[in-house]
Amino acid sequence: MHVLRHLERVAPRPTPPVVTLGNFDGVHRGHQEILHRTVTAARAAGCEALAITFWPHPAQVLAPSSGTVLITPLRQRLEQIAACGIDVIVAQRFSKRFAAVTAEAFVKDLLHRRLGARRIVVGHRVSFGHNRAGNADVLRRLGADIGVAVDVVEPVRVANHLVSSSAVRTALRSGDLSHVRQLLGRPHSLVGRVVHGHHRGRTIGFPTANLRLHNDRGGLLPPDGVYAVRARWQGRWYPGIANIGFNPTFGDRMRSVETHLFDFDADLYRQRIEVAFIERLRGEVKFADAQALAAQIQRDVLVARAALEREPSE
């Protein structure tokens, strides 16, 4: 994965690339179609496929009261974009200063003169430039002015539902993981580093890996509760069960994500893992004591194993 920072600092590419741009939050099936079209055009032309993505989300800068939360944090988004075959990613810091760049200057100065774009591929809802004045029609016109072809990818629908980042957020917040998977083309996942927790799980027979949460940096979680999950560590997926919430049995005040992996005994402390949420099993419940909680977890493990057997593995 070749990542560059800030368009103004990017040196001209060795060969004119095929360029796409967007927030790509979640890298859902609509984004994947745009990225795949970019890669296909680049391979046909014998050049690089280059994607520009923005961080933070423009809404977080221009309308912070909107409460926009990223589906995936930047590092995970970059990995998902690269997995679509993109050769180079420009991670552009979005600021009020950058937002003031006009649509014409963005296309002619940055995409054309700076990057040397030979073709531009965008989604039908693309917006760019000061006051979001740039859209697909504006891009086609500006592209014609400078002799750069522009491809606009039409909306992608799954089971008659329009695929969008907003639709993913709505489904995820409601706990509809089946619909989330339809929209993403994969289970929603959280990537983080394992940190020390209260070590209660080990005392009741269910040791857990506790993920550090950075909600301000992205990583939208499904509702609090218990989930059948798969966790990836060192390139391999392991079945397990996870709890999201405040551990009401113990009265915790901090939200946590604790994952117990089946038949697993490696030390994951400080390791980076990915947890994919497969099925929601139940809501979070306050139990009378640790023994009652342990008995329920035993039942949850049986249900989780059955759920994971029904779902195709990665």
N, C-alpha and C positions, 0 to 999 in steps of 0.2 A: 504494500500500500504506500503510494507516494503522495504525501500531503504537503501542500504549500500554504503559506499564510499571507493573506492580504493581496488583493489584485494589484494595488499600486506598486508592490515590491516584487511581483513575479516577473522574472526575465522572459523575454520573448521565447516562445517554444521553438525547438529545433526544426519542426515541421508544423505547418498550420493544422491545428486540431479541429475535431468536431466537438462543439461545446454544448453543454446543457446547464441549466441553472434552476434553482428552486430551494425551498427550505428542506424538502424531502424528509419531513418529520415522520418517523415511523417506517419510512421506506416501504410503504404499502404497495399493493398490486398496481395501482395507477402509476406510482413512482417507478416501479420496476419496469413497466412498459416503456416509460420515457427513457430510462437508463439503458435498457436493452436496445431500443431504437438508436440511441446514440452510439453504442458499441458497434452495432451492425453497420452503421454508416461509416464509422471510423475504420473498421476492418476492410470495408469495400474500397476505401480511399487510401488504405495503407498508412494511416496516421494515428495519432493518439486520440483516445476518448477522454475528454476532460469535463469534470462536473464542478460547478460552483455551488456551494451551499453556504448558508448564513447562520451565524451564531453571535449573540442570542437570537431568539425568534424575534422578528421585527415587531410583533405585537407587544412583546415584553419591554421593548425600548420606546415605542411610540404611544402605546396605550397600556401602561403597566397595571392600571386598575382592571383590565380585562380578565386578569387571573389566568392567562394562558399558561399551561404547563406542558412541557415537551413530553412526547410519548417515550422517546429514548434520548439519553444524554449524547453529547457530541461524539465522544469516542466510539460508542456503539453504532451511531449513525454512520460514521465514516467507514467502519468495518462492513456494515451492510451495503453501503454504496459500492465499496470495492468488490464485494462478493458478486455484484452484478456484472463485473468485467471492466469497470472503469479503470483507466490507467493512472490518471492524475486527478486529485481532488484539491480544489482551492477552498480553504475554510476562511471565508471572509467575515471579519468581525463587523457586526451590524451596529452602527452608532447613529446618532442624530446627524453627525457630519456626513457620514456615508449616505444617509437617507436623503440628504439635500442634493445629491448628484442628479442631474436631469436624466430623463430616459434617453435622450439623444446622446449625451456625453457618455452614459454607461455603455451604450452599444458601440458608438463610433470610437471613443477613446480607449475604453477598457477591453471590450470584447474583440474589436477589430484591430486597433493599432497595438495594444499591449499584448494580447494573446494571439493575434493573427488568425482568429476563427475563420475557417473555410465554410463551416455549416453550423447552424444553431438549431437545436432540438428542444422544444419546450412543451409543457402541458397547456391545455386549453384555458386554464385559469391563471396563467402566469401574470405576475404584476411586478413592476420594477420602476425605479426612478422616483424623483421627487413627487410627493403626493400620489404615488402609485399611478402616475400618468401613463406608464408603459404597460401595454397588454399585447395579446397575440397579434392584433391588427396593426398596432404601432410597430411592433417588431418586424412584421412582414414589410412594411413600408420602409423602415430604416434599412433593413437588409437589402431591399432592392436598390436603395441609394448607393450602397457601398459594394454591391455585387456579392453579397453573402446569402446563400440559400437558407431558408427558414422552414423547418418542419414543425407543425403543430399536432400534437398527439391528442386524439379525441378522448372523451370520458371513458373510463373503464367501469363496467358494471359486473357485479357478482350476484347471482340469484336475484336479478332485477334491482339490486341496491347499488347506488352510486358509491364508488370507492373514494374516500377522502380522509384526510387526517381528522377532521371534525367527527366523521362517522366512527372512526376508530376510538377516539376519546369517549364518545357517548357510549359505545358498546362496552368499553373497558370499565368505565365508571359504574355501569349497571351490572357488571359481573357476567355479561353474556360472552363467555370465552369462545363459544362455538362461532358466533358471528365475527368476533375479533379475528379468529383464525381464518375465516373466509376472506376478510378484507386484507389481511396481511399476507396470506399465503403460507403462514407458519404460526406457531403459538407466540403469544406475546411473552417477552422475556425481560429479565432484569439482570444487569451485569454489575458486579461490585466486588469489593475486597472483603474477605472474612475477617471479622474483628472479635475480640473477646466480649462475651455477654455475661450473664449471671451464672452460667454453668449449671443451671437447674436441670436441663434436659438429661445430662449424664447421670445425675443422681436418681432419676426415675426411669432410667433405662433407654432413653431416647436422646442421645447427644445430637446437638444441632450446630450448623454453621450459621453464624449471624452476619448478615450483610450490613455494611456501612451504608446509610442512606444519605443521598445528596439531592433532596427534592428540588432545591433551587437550581440544580444543574440539569434537571430532567429525570425521567424515569417514572412515568405515571404508573401507579399501582392499581390493581383491581380492589374491590371492597375488602375490608377486614374479614378474615375467616380462614378456613383450612382448605388447602388445595393439594390435589395430586400434581406432582411436578416431575420434570427431568432436569438434572443439573449437569452442566458440561464443565469438565476440569481436564486440562491437558489433552484436549481434543476428543475426549470420550464422554458419552452421556450416561448418567446414572439415575435410576428411578428413585423417587422419594416422595416426601410429604412436607408441606411448608405451612407455617402459620404467619399471617400478616395481622398486626394489631398491637394491642397494649397489654396482653396477658392479664386479663381481669382477675384471674385466680390469685395472682400475686400483686395486683395493684400497681403495675408499672405505669409510668407517666410518659414514657417515650415510645413512639411507634417503632416496631421492629419487624424484620423479616427473618424468620428462623427456619432453617431447612434441615430435616432429618433424612439422610440417604440410607436406603436399605442395604444391609449386608456390606457396609463400607466402614473402614477403620483408619484411613489415612488422615494425617494431620493437615487440615486446610487453613490453619491460622495464617493470615497475611497473604493467602493465595487469592487470585482473581478467578471467580467462577461466574457462570451464567445460569440463571434459574428460569426455566420455561414453564409457564403456568398452563396446565393441560385441562384440568376440570376442577370446578369449585365443589367441595364436598359438604360444607356447612358454614354457618356463621360462627363468630367467636362467642364462646360461652364462659361464664364464670362458674367454676366448680367449687365444691365444698372444701376440698383439700387437694394436695398433690397426688394422693392415691387415686382419687376419683378422676383426676385429669389423666393420669397414666392409663387407667382402664379405658377411658374414651379414646386415647391415642391408639391403643391396641386395636380398637374397632376401626378407627380411621385408617390405619395402615392396611387392613384387609380390604376396605372399600377402595383405597387408593391403588392398591395392586391390581384390583379388578378393572378400575378405570384405565390404568396405563396399558393393560393388556388389550383393551378395546381400541386404543389409539395407536396409529402407526408411529414407530420410533423415527427419530431424525436420521 
